[in-house]
Amino acid sequence: MATSCLSNYRMGIMQFRIAARADVPAILSMLADDEISRSRGFGAAVSEEADAAIWAAFDQIDADPANELIVGDDEGEIVATCQITVTPGLSRGGMKRLTIEAVRVRADRRGSGLGRAMMAYAVQRAREHGAGLVQLTTDKRRTDAKRFYESLGFTASHEGMKLTLGG
């Protein structure tokens, strides 16, 4: 999605915006800075095929108007990220929903209100996209994250399930 279509949100000198290609290494670093992610193999040496897949994924996200890879940019320093996806659906009377995924705040910036501001930005984007519901999942082992999302008004209303496909 073109940055010009995106309304920016500022928290002091912080700006939330669509990620650019140059932001990807900082995003990957934040995604890997976590024991649960490392236990899934994230952050290990990246093969050429995996590296190509990451860049292809970025290009797909960037080209899809229903997806936004968001970064928190503090004067050129990337300190937070999340991905939002708008999904139209037939259930709930055709209501759109916005899914928030891969929420990360750089370790040295946690507890500063940055995560709360980024989530407010994501909810603002949901409204701008005409979504009537915002949803997310979090790993059951992320008890601090669960408390954080509950403090924002999210409720654990559904049981999430996943099926990993080999190949």
C-alpha positions, 0 to 999 in steps of 0.5 A: 500500500502506498504511504500516501494512502496511509494516515500517519499517527505520531506519538511525540517524535514517534511515527507509525507508518507502512514499512519500507524494504529498508526496514525489513532487517530491523523488523526481522531482528525484533521478531527474532528477539524472543525465546518462543520465536527462537524455539521455532527456529526464527533468527537462526542462520537464514538460507538463501531460499528462506531469505528469498521467501522473506523478500517475496513475502514482503513484496506480497504484503507491500503490494496487497491493499488488504495488508499493512506491515507497520513500523514504529519509526523513532527518527529513523530508528525502527522500534516497533512493528505489527502486521494488519490484515483486513478480511471481508466476510459473509459472517456477521452480516458481511462485516470486515475484520482486521487481524493484528499479527506479529506485534513486537516492540524492541526490548529496550523500549518495552514498558514505555507506552509504545505498544499501547500507542501502536495498538491504538494506531492499528485500531484507528486503521481498522476504523479507516478500513471500515472494519467492525471487529479487531482480532488477534491471537497470542501464543498461550505462553505469552502471559504478559502479552495476554495481560497487555491485550486484555488491558486494551479491551480485547477478550479471549472469546475464541479458542485458536487452532493451527495446523502446520503444513509440511513441505 
